[in-house]
Amino acid sequence: MNIEKNRVVSLSYTLTLANGEVADSTTDQDPFVFIHGIGQTLEAFDRNLGGLKAGDSFEFLLSAEEGYGVSDAEAVVSIPASVFQGPDVPEGILQVGNIIPMQDQMGNPLHGRVMSFNDEVVTMDFNHPLADQSLNFTGTIVAVREASEEELDHGHVHGEGGHHH
């Protein structure tokens, strides 16, 4: 069965950056599982996998623009240090390089990396950690199957490698 929209794909892969650093990887025993073509992965990632089948190997390079984009200076913001004070804020959370889960004004989750801080202001970078990076994917398709109606309705894979209700 070939990979196409609305099919569940299980694959193992290694994601390598231009400097040779391995940014992420999965195995055949613990594959990455997703529904193809519904926005769960990068559009260019899906495009490069289309038509492959179980047992096929792949290798492709995505530019920064096809991946997580280029850094946006407007995604680096200064936040009052008082936001990071109070009984619900873990002690010592403000460390340069820490990734802190936050929410925008609409309640949408996002993650920011602490760039600097003092008693008044915390400067955070909300760009994706892999912004500005070209992404080299190599791997193997482990399995391809039809997604169930329930999986399509819920927008995620159920069962092994997926979501459990």
OpenMM code with the backbone's topology and positions (N, CA, C; nanometers):
from openmm import Vec3, app, unit

residues = "MET ASN ILE GLU LYS ASN ARG VAL VAL SER LEU SER TYR THR LEU THR LEU ALA ASN GLY GLU VAL ALA ASP SER THR THR ASP GLN ASP PRO PHE VAL PHE ILE HIS GLY ILE GLY GLN THR LEU GLU ALA PHE ASP ARG ASN LEU GLY GLY LEU LYS ALA GLY ASP SER PHE GLU PHE LEU LEU SER ALA GLU GLU GLY TYR GLY VAL SER ASP ALA GLU ALA VAL VAL SER ILE PRO ALA SER VAL PHE GLN GLY PRO ASP VAL PRO GLU GLY ILE LEU GLN VAL GLY ASN ILE ILE PRO MET GLN ASP GLN MET GLY ASN PRO LEU HIS GLY ARG VAL MET SER PHE ASN ASP GLU VAL VAL THR MET ASP PHE ASN HIS PRO LEU ALA ASP GLN SER LEU ASN PHE THR GLY THR ILE VAL ALA VAL ARG GLU ALA SER GLU GLU GLU LEU ASP HIS GLY HIS VAL HIS GLY GLU GLY GLY HIS HIS HIS".split()
positions = [
    Vec3(0.0849, -0.1182, 0.0000),
    Vec3(0.0000, 0.0000, 0.0000),
    Vec3(0.0890, 0.1239, 0.0000),
    Vec3(0.0622, 0.2147, -0.0903),
    Vec3(0.1419, 0.3373, -0.1017),
    Vec3(0.0939, 0.4445, -0.0048),
    Vec3(0.1866, 0.5324, 0.0312),
    Vec3(0.1526, 0.6465, 0.1164),
    Vec3(0.0738, 0.7472, 0.0345),
    Vec3(-0.0418, 0.7831, 0.0862),
    Vec3(-0.1218, 0.8905, 0.0289),
    Vec3(-0.2080, 0.9486, 0.1399),
    Vec3(-0.2790, 1.0554, 0.1077),
    Vec3(-0.3584, 1.1268, 0.2068),
    Vec3(-0.4518, 1.0326, 0.2822),
    Vec3(-0.4608, 1.0544, 0.4135),
    Vec3(-0.5490, 0.9814, 0.5046),
    Vec3(-0.5038, 0.8388, 0.5333),
    Vec3(-0.3790, 0.8075, 0.5046),
    Vec3(-0.3252, 0.6771, 0.5430),
    Vec3(-0.2316, 0.6947, 0.6620),
    Vec3(-0.2344, 0.5960, 0.7504),
    Vec3(-0.1472, 0.5976, 0.8674),
    Vec3(-0.0103, 0.5462, 0.8250),
    Vec3(0.0916, 0.6254, 0.8542),
    Vec3(0.2289, 0.5914, 0.8176),
    Vec3(0.3090, 0.5712, 0.9452),
    Vec3(0.3848, 0.4634, 0.9496),
    Vec3(0.4821, 0.4388, 1.0561),
    Vec3(0.6188, 0.4384, 0.9895),
    Vec3(0.7111, 0.5160, 1.0447),
    Vec3(0.8435, 0.5201, 0.9843),
    Vec3(0.9508, 0.5424, 1.0901),
    Vec3(1.0685, 0.4973, 1.0571),
    Vec3(1.1857, 0.5284, 1.1396),
    Vec3(1.2676, 0.6297, 1.0614),
    Vec3(1.3306, 0.7218, 1.1333),
    Vec3(1.4081, 0.8242, 1.0636),
    Vec3(1.5156, 0.8811, 1.1534),
    Vec3(1.6103, 0.9469, 1.0882),
    Vec3(1.7097, 1.0292, 1.1557),
    Vec3(1.7047, 1.1658, 1.0902),
    Vec3(1.6952, 1.2687, 1.1736),
    Vec3(1.6964, 1.4071, 1.1267),
    Vec3(1.8319, 1.4660, 1.1623),
    Vec3(1.9073, 1.5050, 1.0591),
    Vec3(2.0412, 1.5611, 1.0772),
    Vec3(2.0424, 1.7053, 1.0278),
    Vec3(2.1114, 1.7920, 1.1022),
    Vec3(2.1256, 1.9321, 1.0627),
    Vec3(2.2498, 1.9485, 0.9763),
    Vec3(2.2655, 2.0657, 0.9160),
    Vec3(2.3771, 2.0916, 0.8246),
    Vec3(2.5129, 2.0718, 0.8905),
    Vec3(2.5222, 2.0941, 1.0213),
    Vec3(2.6500, 2.0770, 1.0912),
    Vec3(2.6770, 1.9321, 1.1302),
    Vec3(2.5870, 1.8397, 1.0906),
    Vec3(2.6042, 1.6980, 1.1203),
    Vec3(2.5388, 1.6534, 1.2494),
    Vec3(2.4885, 1.7478, 1.3269),
    Vec3(2.4230, 1.7142, 1.4539),
    Vec3(2.2925, 1.6403, 1.4273),
    Vec3(2.2706, 1.5305, 1.5018),
    Vec3(2.1434, 1.4587, 1.4947),
    Vec3(2.0443, 1.5319, 1.5848),
    Vec3(1.9376, 1.5847, 1.5245),
    Vec3(1.8381, 1.6614, 1.5985),
    Vec3(1.7255, 1.5747, 1.6523),
    Vec3(1.7005, 1.4596, 1.5873),
    Vec3(1.5911, 1.3721, 1.6290),
    Vec3(1.6077, 1.2390, 1.5579),
    Vec3(1.5535, 1.1334, 1.6176),
    Vec3(1.5540, 1.0034, 1.5514),
    Vec3(1.4503, 0.9126, 1.6155),
    Vec3(1.4058, 0.8171, 1.5372),
    Vec3(1.3157, 0.7127, 1.5849),
    Vec3(1.3704, 0.5792, 1.5342),
    Vec3(1.3103, 0.4705, 1.5804),
    Vec3(1.3555, 0.3369, 1.5398),
    Vec3(1.2385, 0.2579, 1.4819),
    Vec3(1.2687, 0.1452, 1.4202),
    Vec3(1.1643, 0.0558, 1.3703),
    Vec3(1.0786, 0.0045, 1.4865),
    Vec3(1.1389, -0.0134, 1.6042),
    Vec3(1.0675, -0.0645, 1.7210),
    Vec3(0.9801, 0.0430, 1.7862),
    Vec3(1.0164, 0.1683, 1.7694),
    Vec3(0.9403, 0.2805, 1.8243),
    Vec3(0.9287, 0.3883, 1.7160),
    Vec3(0.8506, 0.3592, 1.6110),
    Vec3(0.8463, 0.4489, 1.4958),
    Vec3(0.7654, 0.5750, 1.5218),
    Vec3(0.7830, 0.6720, 1.4326),
    Vec3(0.6992, 0.7909, 1.4264),
    Vec3(0.5746, 0.7493, 1.3492),
    Vec3(0.4557, 0.7734, 1.4063),
    Vec3(0.3294, 0.7308, 1.3461),
    Vec3(0.2396, 0.8533, 1.3298),
    Vec3(0.1847, 0.8720, 1.2104),
    Vec3(0.1014, 0.9883, 1.1829),
    Vec3(0.0067, 0.9591, 1.0672),
    Vec3(-0.0936, 1.0444, 1.0539),
    Vec3(-0.1846, 1.0361, 0.9395),
    Vec3(-0.1311, 1.1298, 0.8324),
    Vec3(-0.1023, 1.0750, 0.7171),
    Vec3(-0.0404, 1.1491, 0.6078),
    Vec3(-0.1386, 1.2485, 0.5455),
    Vec3(-0.0886, 1.3687, 0.5194),
    Vec3(-0.1629, 1.4660, 0.4404),
    Vec3(-0.2681, 1.5466, 0.5125),
    Vec3(-0.2703, 1.5431, 0.6469),
    Vec3(-0.3723, 1.6215, 0.7183),
    Vec3(-0.3097, 1.7289, 0.8072),
    Vec3(-0.1826, 1.7611, 0.7822),
    Vec3(-0.1200, 1.8707, 0.8542),
    Vec3(-0.0489, 1.8325, 0.9833),
    Vec3(-0.0280, 1.7045, 1.0061),
    Vec3(0.0431, 1.6630, 1.1271),
    Vec3(0.1942, 1.6746, 1.1133),
    Vec3(0.2415, 1.6871, 0.9922),
    Vec3(0.3850, 1.7008, 0.9668),
    Vec3(0.4058, 1.8209, 0.8740),
    Vec3(0.5302, 1.8544, 0.8537),
    Vec3(0.5621, 1.9605, 0.7588),
    Vec3(0.5105, 1.9218, 0.6204),
    Vec3(0.4546, 2.0175, 0.5479),
    Vec3(0.3999, 1.9904, 0.4148),
    Vec3(0.5046, 1.9276, 0.3224),
    Vec3(0.6275, 1.9782, 0.3261),
    Vec3(0.7335, 1.9242, 0.2394),
    Vec3(0.7744, 1.7841, 0.2831),
    Vec3(0.7631, 1.7535, 0.4120),
    Vec3(0.7914, 1.6186, 0.4615),
    Vec3(0.6906, 1.5222, 0.3989),
    Vec3(0.5614, 1.5563, 0.4093),
    Vec3(0.4569, 1.4730, 0.3482),
    Vec3(0.4803, 1.4560, 0.1980),
    Vec3(0.5097, 1.5647, 0.1317),
    Vec3(0.5283, 1.5614, -0.0139),
    Vec3(0.6401, 1.4635, -0.0524),
    Vec3(0.7482, 1.4611, 0.0234),
    Vec3(0.8611, 1.3737, -0.0083),
    Vec3(0.8332, 1.2265, 0.0198),
    Vec3(0.7323, 1.1994, 0.1031),
    Vec3(0.6996, 1.0600, 0.1355),
    Vec3(0.5894, 1.0027, 0.0460),
    Vec3(0.5160, 1.0890, -0.0210),
    Vec3(0.4047, 1.0442, -0.1037),
    Vec3(0.4458, 0.9379, -0.2036),
    Vec3(0.3664, 0.8310, -0.2104),
    Vec3(0.3906, 0.7228, -0.3059),
    Vec3(0.4803, 0.6114, -0.2552),
    Vec3(0.5538, 0.6340, -0.1453),
    Vec3(0.6392, 0.5279, -0.0913),
    Vec3(0.5534, 0.4212, -0.0254),
    Vec3(0.6133, 0.3043, 0.0006),
    Vec3(0.5418, 0.1935, 0.0652),
    Vec3(0.6310, 0.1284, 0.1695),
    Vec3(0.5732, 0.0419, 0.2499),
    Vec3(0.6478, -0.0270, 0.3555),
    Vec3(0.7722, -0.0917, 0.2974),
    Vec3(0.8846, -0.0707, 0.3652),
    Vec3(1.0126, -0.1261, 0.3221),
    Vec3(1.0959, -0.0291, 0.2404),
    Vec3(1.0335, 0.0764, 0.1861),
    Vec3(1.1085, 0.1746, 0.1080),
    Vec3(1.1950, 0.2604, 0.1997),
    Vec3(1.3114, 0.2965, 0.1508),
    Vec3(1.3990, 0.3907, 0.2208),
    Vec3(1.3806, 0.5282, 0.1588),
    Vec3(1.4146, 0.6309, 0.2375),
    Vec3(1.4051, 0.7668, 0.1858),
    Vec3(1.5203, 0.8507, 0.2387),
    Vec3(1.5528, 0.9518, 0.1626),
    Vec3(1.6476, 1.0546, 0.2051),
    Vec3(1.6121, 1.1805, 0.1288),
    Vec3(1.5901, 1.2891, 0.2030),
    Vec3(1.5608, 1.4171, 0.1397),
    Vec3(1.6028, 1.5312, 0.2311),
    Vec3(1.6268, 1.6439, 0.1679),
    Vec3(1.6716, 1.7646, 0.2371),
    Vec3(1.5630, 1.8705, 0.2235),
    Vec3(1.5235, 1.9301, 0.3356),
    Vec3(1.4293, 2.0411, 0.3343),
    Vec3(1.5044, 2.1691, 0.3673),
    Vec3(1.4797, 2.2735, 0.2907),
    Vec3(1.5393, 2.4036, 0.3203),
    Vec3(1.4748, 2.4591, 0.4471),
    Vec3(1.5354, 2.5600, 0.5057),
    Vec3(1.4778, 2.6241, 0.6240),
    Vec3(1.3357, 2.6720, 0.5938),
    Vec3(1.3143, 2.7264, 0.4748),
    Vec3(1.1819, 2.7755, 0.4377),
    Vec3(1.0793, 2.6624, 0.4305),
    Vec3(1.1215, 2.5442, 0.3856),
    Vec3(1.0312, 2.4290, 0.3794),
    Vec3(1.0134, 2.3639, 0.5160),
    Vec3(1.1089, 2.3884, 0.6045),
    Vec3(1.1056, 2.3289, 0.7375),
    Vec3(1.0339, 2.4189, 0.8363),
    Vec3(1.1084, 2.4717, 0.9305),
    Vec3(1.0494, 2.5520, 1.0374),
    Vec3(1.0687, 2.7008, 1.0170),
    Vec3(1.1040, 2.7394, 0.8947),
    Vec3(1.1115, 2.8800, 0.8591),
    Vec3(1.2403, 2.9469, 0.9000),
    Vec3(1.2463, 3.0738, 0.8677),
    Vec3(1.3607, 3.1559, 0.9071),
    Vec3(1.3201, 3.2359, 1.0302),
    Vec3(1.4177, 3.2701, 1.1107),
    Vec3(1.3900, 3.3443, 1.2332),
    Vec3(1.3192, 3.4752, 1.2030),
    Vec3(1.2252, 3.5085, 1.2881),
    Vec3(1.1502, 3.6327, 1.2784),
    Vec3(1.1882, 3.7181, 1.3992),
    Vec3(1.2461, 3.8331, 1.3749),
    Vec3(1.2890, 3.9211, 1.4832),
    Vec3(1.1726, 3.9586, 1.5750),
    Vec3(1.0508, 3.9615, 1.5211),
    Vec3(0.9342, 3.9951, 1.6026),
    Vec3(0.8960, 3.8833, 1.6994),
    Vec3(0.9533, 3.7645, 1.6819),
    Vec3(0.9270, 3.6531, 1.7736),
    Vec3(1.0196, 3.6568, 1.8950),
    Vec3(1.1084, 3.7543, 1.9000),
    Vec3(1.1924, 3.7771, 2.0179),
    Vec3(1.1275, 3.8923, 2.0933),
    Vec3(1.0785, 3.8620, 2.2139),
    Vec3(1.0000, 3.9608, 2.2880),
    Vec3(1.0521, 3.9787, 2.4303),
    Vec3(1.0248, 4.0964, 2.4834),
    Vec3(1.0562, 4.1270, 2.6227),
    Vec3(0.9281, 4.1150, 2.7034),
    Vec3(0.9357, 4.0415, 2.8117),
    Vec3(0.8205, 4.0153, 2.8974),
    Vec3(0.8556, 4.0651, 3.0377),
    Vec3(0.7629, 4.1301, 3.1058),
    Vec3(0.7926, 4.1739, 3.2424),
    Vec3(0.8321, 4.0547, 3.3304),
    Vec3(0.9364, 4.0716, 3.4082),
    Vec3(0.9845, 3.9639, 3.4956),
    Vec3(0.8770, 3.9203, 3.5945),
    Vec3(0.7834, 4.0093, 3.6259),
    Vec3(0.6773, 3.9760, 3.7218),
    Vec3(0.5913, 3.8585, 3.6753),
    Vec3(0.5853, 3.8348, 3.5430),
    Vec3(0.5100, 3.7216, 3.4886),
    Vec3(0.5660, 3.5889, 3.5416),
    Vec3(0.6934, 3.5883, 3.5760),
    Vec3(0.7611, 3.4659, 3.6180),
    Vec3(0.7762, 3.4577, 3.7694),
    Vec3(0.6898, 3.5280, 3.8395),
    Vec3(0.6914, 3.5257, 3.9849),
    Vec3(0.5572, 3.4750, 4.0345),
    Vec3(0.5584, 3.4151, 4.1513),
    Vec3(0.4344, 3.3673, 4.2116),
    Vec3(0.4439, 3.2228, 4.2515),
    Vec3(0.3459, 3.1754, 4.3267),
    Vec3(0.3512, 3.0396, 4.3827),
    Vec3(0.3441, 2.9276, 4.2786),
    Vec3(0.2877, 2.9562, 4.1608),
    Vec3(0.2748, 2.8522, 4.0576),
    Vec3(0.3948, 2.8439, 3.9643),
    Vec3(0.4926, 2.9324, 3.9819),
    Vec3(0.6102, 2.9351, 3.8949),
    Vec3(0.7234, 2.8578, 3.9639),
    Vec3(0.7756, 2.7540, 3.8980),
    Vec3(0.8837, 2.6755, 3.9591),
    Vec3(1.0068, 2.7616, 3.9907),
    Vec3(1.0667, 2.7347, 4.1039),
    Vec3(1.1887, 2.8032, 4.1460),
    Vec3(1.2993, 2.7779, 4.0435),
    Vec3(1.3710, 2.8817, 4.0067),
    Vec3(1.4863, 2.8678, 3.9175),
    Vec3(1.4527, 2.8467, 3.7713),
    Vec3(1.3272, 2.8686, 3.7325),
    Vec3(1.2876, 2.8450, 3.5928),
    Vec3(1.3607, 2.9392, 3.4969),
    Vec3(1.3952, 3.0581, 3.5444),
    Vec3(1.4631, 3.1538, 3.4578),
    Vec3(1.6127, 3.1247, 3.4525),
    Vec3(1.6503, 3.0514, 3.3507),
    Vec3(1.7899, 3.0205, 3.3202),
    Vec3(1.8062, 3.0393, 3.1696),
    Vec3(1.9118, 3.1064, 3.1299),
    Vec3(1.9355, 3.1266, 2.9868),
    Vec3(1.9380, 2.9905, 2.9177),
    Vec3(1.8611, 2.9786, 2.8096),
    Vec3(1.8526, 2.8546, 2.7332),
    Vec3(1.7327, 2.7688, 2.7690),
    Vec3(1.6726, 2.7895, 2.8868),
    Vec3(1.5545, 2.7117, 2.9240),
    Vec3(1.4413, 2.7370, 2.8255),
    Vec3(1.3682, 2.6300, 2.7934),
    Vec3(1.2477, 2.6402, 2.7130),
    Vec3(1.1307, 2.6383, 2.8107),
    Vec3(1.0472, 2.7415, 2.8032),
    Vec3(0.9370, 2.7556, 2.8977),
    Vec3(0.8049, 2.7522, 2.8223),
    Vec3(0.7123, 2.6624, 2.8645),
    Vec3(0.5801, 2.6616, 2.8014),
    Vec3(0.5021, 2.7853, 2.8462),
    Vec3(0.4374, 2.8503, 2.7499),
    Vec3(0.3614, 2.9716, 2.7771),
    Vec3(0.2350, 2.9694, 2.6926),
    Vec3(0.1567, 3.0770, 2.7003),
    Vec3(0.0364, 3.0923, 2.6195),
    Vec3(0.0334, 3.2331, 2.5622),
    Vec3(-0.0247, 3.2429, 2.4416),
    Vec3(-0.0452, 3.3763, 2.3862),
    Vec3(-0.1741, 3.4361, 2.4442),
    Vec3(-0.2144, 3.5530, 2.3973),
    Vec3(-0.3322, 3.6215, 2.4502),
    Vec3(-0.4610, 3.5432, 2.4273),
    Vec3(-0.4593, 3.4528, 2.3301),
    Vec3(-0.5775, 3.3727, 2.2982),
    Vec3(-0.5772, 3.2376, 2.3702),
    Vec3(-0.4742, 3.2126, 2.4518),
    Vec3(-0.4654, 3.0859, 2.5244),
    Vec3(-0.3986, 2.9751, 2.4472),
    Vec3(-0.3443, 3.0052, 2.3285),
    Vec3(-0.2754, 2.9037, 2.2487),
    Vec3(-0.1391, 2.8745, 2.3095),
    Vec3(-0.1027, 2.7460, 2.3194),
    Vec3(0.0277, 2.7120, 2.3775),
    Vec3(0.1426, 2.7471, 2.2832),
    Vec3(0.2522, 2.7927, 2.3402),
    Vec3(0.3758, 2.8142, 2.2659),
    Vec3(0.4927, 2.8001, 2.3620),
    Vec3(0.6095, 2.7825, 2.3059),
    Vec3(0.7296, 2.7620, 2.3859),
    Vec3(0.8302, 2.8707, 2.3534),
    Vec3(0.8877, 2.9261, 2.4577),
    Vec3(0.9875, 3.0304, 2.4395),
    Vec3(1.1187, 2.9921, 2.5063),
    Vec3(1.2279, 3.0303, 2.4437),
    Vec3(1.3616, 3.0055, 2.4988),
    Vec3(1.4090, 3.1334, 2.5663),
    Vec3(1.4512, 3.1207, 2.6914),
    Vec3(1.5020, 3.2356, 2.7655),
    Vec3(1.6361, 3.2766, 2.7059),
    Vec3(1.6433, 3.4017, 2.6600),
    Vec3(1.7673, 3.4544, 2.6025),
    Vec3(1.8460, 3.5341, 2.7054),
    Vec3(1.7751, 3.6108, 2.7883),
    Vec3(1.8386, 3.6884, 2.8946),
    Vec3(1.7301, 3.7294, 2.9932),
    Vec3(1.7734, 3.7697, 3.1129),
    Vec3(1.6764, 3.8167, 3.2114),
    Vec3(1.7475, 3.8998, 3.3171),
    Vec3(1.6687, 3.9877, 3.3776),
    Vec3(1.7144, 4.0635, 3.4938),
    Vec3(1.5929, 4.0818, 3.5841),
    Vec3(1.6011, 4.1677, 3.6824),
    Vec3(1.4907, 4.1850, 3.7764),
    Vec3(1.3671, 4.2484, 3.7129),
    Vec3(1.3842, 4.3121, 3.5978),
    Vec3(1.2737, 4.3843, 3.5347),
    Vec3(1.2132, 4.3134, 3.4133),
    Vec3(1.3004, 4.2532, 3.3299),
    Vec3(1.2573, 4.2036, 3.1988),
    Vec3(1.3196, 4.0676, 3.1686),
    Vec3(1.2385, 3.9826, 3.1039),
    Vec3(1.2866, 3.8545, 3.0515),
    Vec3(1.2744, 3.8618, 2.8996),
    Vec3(1.3850, 3.8386, 2.8286),
    Vec3(1.3821, 3.8370, 2.6826),
    Vec3(1.3719, 3.6918, 2.6386),
    Vec3(1.2681, 3.6638, 2.5574),
    Vec3(1.2414, 3.5261, 2.5135),
    Vec3(1.2326, 3.5197, 2.3620),
    Vec3(1.2767, 3.4081, 2.3081),
    Vec3(1.2718, 3.3820, 2.1647),
    Vec3(1.1659, 3.2747, 2.1398),
    Vec3(1.0618, 3.3121, 2.0667),
    Vec3(0.9529, 3.2194, 2.0363),
    Vec3(0.9644, 3.1593, 1.8961),
    Vec3(1.0773, 3.1801, 1.8286),
    Vec3(1.1019, 3.1108, 1.7024),
    Vec3(1.1168, 2.9624, 1.7308),
    Vec3(1.0825, 2.8794, 1.6331),
    Vec3(1.1022, 2.7346, 1.6493),
    Vec3(1.2510, 2.7080, 1.6686),
    Vec3(1.2868, 2.6133, 1.7562),
    Vec3(1.4290, 2.5840, 1.7783),
    Vec3(1.5053, 2.5436, 1.6517),
    Vec3(1.4335, 2.4926, 1.5507),
    Vec3(1.4999, 2.4530, 1.4260),
    Vec3(1.4817, 2.5551, 1.3142),
    Vec3(1.4372, 2.6767, 1.3497),
    Vec3(1.4303, 2.7835, 1.2494),
    Vec3(1.5706, 2.8075, 1.1947),
    Vec3(1.5795, 2.8447, 1.0708),
    Vec3(1.7050, 2.8743, 1.0005),
    Vec3(1.7865, 2.7497, 0.9661),
    Vec3(1.7340, 2.6324, 0.9949),
    Vec3(1.8086, 2.5084, 0.9709),
    Vec3(1.7548, 2.4351, 0.8490),
    Vec3(1.8450, 2.3827, 0.7662),
    Vec3(1.8026, 2.2869, 0.6647),
    Vec3(1.7954, 2.1518, 0.7358),
    Vec3(1.7026, 2.0690, 0.6929),
    Vec3(1.6721, 1.9436, 0.7622),
    Vec3(1.6941, 1.8260, 0.6683),
    Vec3(1.7859, 1.7369, 0.7050),
    Vec3(1.8140, 1.6188, 0.6238),
    Vec3(1.7501, 1.4967, 0.6901),
    Vec3(1.6498, 1.4408, 0.6247),
    Vec3(1.5805, 1.3230, 0.6755),
    Vec3(1.6270, 1.1993, 0.6011),
    Vec3(1.6611, 1.0945, 0.6739),
    Vec3(1.6880, 0.9622, 0.6162),
    Vec3(1.6094, 0.8618, 0.6976),
    Vec3(1.5575, 0.7598, 0.6321),
    Vec3(1.4820, 0.6609, 0.7080),
    Vec3(1.4203, 0.5543, 0.6215),
    Vec3(1.3288, 0.4809, 0.6859),
    Vec3(1.2625, 0.3678, 0.6226),
    Vec3(1.1147, 0.3686, 0.6598),
    Vec3(1.0312, 0.3370, 0.5638),
    Vec3(0.8878, 0.3234, 0.5903),
    Vec3(0.8662, 0.1873, 0.6556),
    Vec3(0.8098, 0.1859, 0.7754),
    Vec3(0.7862, 0.0615, 0.8494),
    Vec3(0.6527, 0.0001, 0.8088),
    Vec3(0.5479, 0.0821, 0.8012),
    Vec3(0.4152, 0.0296, 0.7668),
    Vec3(0.3274, 0.1425, 0.7126),
    Vec3(0.2296, 0.1031, 0.6313),
    Vec3(0.1287, 0.1951, 0.5798),
    Vec3(-0.0043, 0.1220, 0.5867),
    Vec3(-0.1072, 0.1920, 0.6394),
    Vec3(-0.2408, 0.1326, 0.6441),
    Vec3(-0.3448, 0.2425, 0.6282),
    Vec3(-0.4669, 0.2021, 0.5995),
    Vec3(-0.5768, 0.2973, 0.5922),
    Vec3(-0.6053, 0.3492, 0.7330),
    Vec3(-0.6335, 0.4772, 0.7448),
    Vec3(-0.6785, 0.5330, 0.8724),
    Vec3(-0.8249, 0.4965, 0.8910),
    Vec3(-0.8629, 0.4687, 1.0140),
    Vec3(-1.0038, 0.4396, 1.0422),
    Vec3(-1.0843, 0.5694, 1.0388),
    Vec3(-1.2155, 0.5569, 1.0251),
    Vec3(-1.3035, 0.6743, 1.0279),
    Vec3(-1.2868, 0.7486, 1.1601),
    Vec3(-1.2745, 0.6741, 1.2688),
    Vec3(-1.2580, 0.7367, 1.4004),
    Vec3(-1.1274, 0.8162, 1.4074),
    Vec3(-1.0200, 0.7599, 1.3534),
    Vec3(-0.8922, 0.8321, 1.3516),
    Vec3(-0.9030, 0.9597, 1.2699),
    Vec3(-0.9688, 0.9517, 1.1551),
    Vec3(-0.9855, 1.0702, 1.0713),
    Vec3(-1.0742, 1.1732, 1.1406),
    Vec3(-1.1803, 1.1284, 1.2063),
    Vec3(-1.2680, 1.2199, 1.2799),
    Vec3(-1.1937, 1.2895, 1.3932),
    Vec3(-1.1076, 1.2148, 1.4628),
    Vec3(-1.0340, 1.2695, 1.5779),
    Vec3(-0.9071, 1.3436, 1.5353),
    Vec3(-0.8584, 1.3167, 1.4136),
    Vec3(-0.7400, 1.3857, 1.3644),
    Vec3(-0.6090, 1.3320, 1.4179),
    Vec3(-0.6097, 1.2066, 1.4670),
    Vec3(-0.4860, 1.1453, 1.5145),
    Vec3(-0.4978, 0.9931, 1.5112),
    Vec3(-0.3823, 0.9276, 1.5154),
    Vec3(-0.3755, 0.7821, 1.5120),
    Vec3(-0.4140, 0.7261, 1.6484),
    Vec3(-0.4893, 0.6183, 1.6479),
    Vec3(-0.5235, 0.5477, 1.7712),
    Vec3(-0.4431, 0.4185, 1.7798),
    Vec3(-0.4360, 0.3621, 1.8995),
    Vec3(-0.3707, 0.2330, 1.9171),
    Vec3(-0.2194, 0.2435, 1.9208),
    Vec3(-0.1540, 0.1346, 1.8835),
    Vec3(-0.0082, 0.1260, 1.8917),
    Vec3(0.0592, 0.2388, 1.8138),
    Vec3(0.1436, 0.3132, 1.8842),
    Vec3(0.2152, 0.4239, 1.8235),
    Vec3(0.1340, 0.5522, 1.8156),
    Vec3(0.0082, 0.5444, 1.8537),
    Vec3(-0.0788, 0.6608, 1.8473),
    Vec3(-0.1408, 0.6943, 1.9815),
    Vec3(-0.2559, 0.7609, 1.9770),
    Vec3(-0.3260, 0.8089, 2.0956),
    Vec3(-0.4097, 0.6969, 2.1539),
    Vec3(-0.4166, 0.6903, 2.2850),
    Vec3(-0.5019, 0.5925, 2.3528),
    Vec3(-0.6082, 0.6690, 2.4309),
    Vec3(-0.7346, 0.6361, 2.4067),
    Vec3(-0.8445, 0.7045, 2.4784),
    Vec3(-0.8741, 0.6295, 2.6067),
] * unit.nanometer
topology = app.Topology()
chain = topology.addChain("A")
for resn in residues:
    res = topology.addResidue(resn, chain)
    for name in ("N", "CA", "C"):
        topology.addAtom(name, app.Element.getBySymbol(name[0]), res)
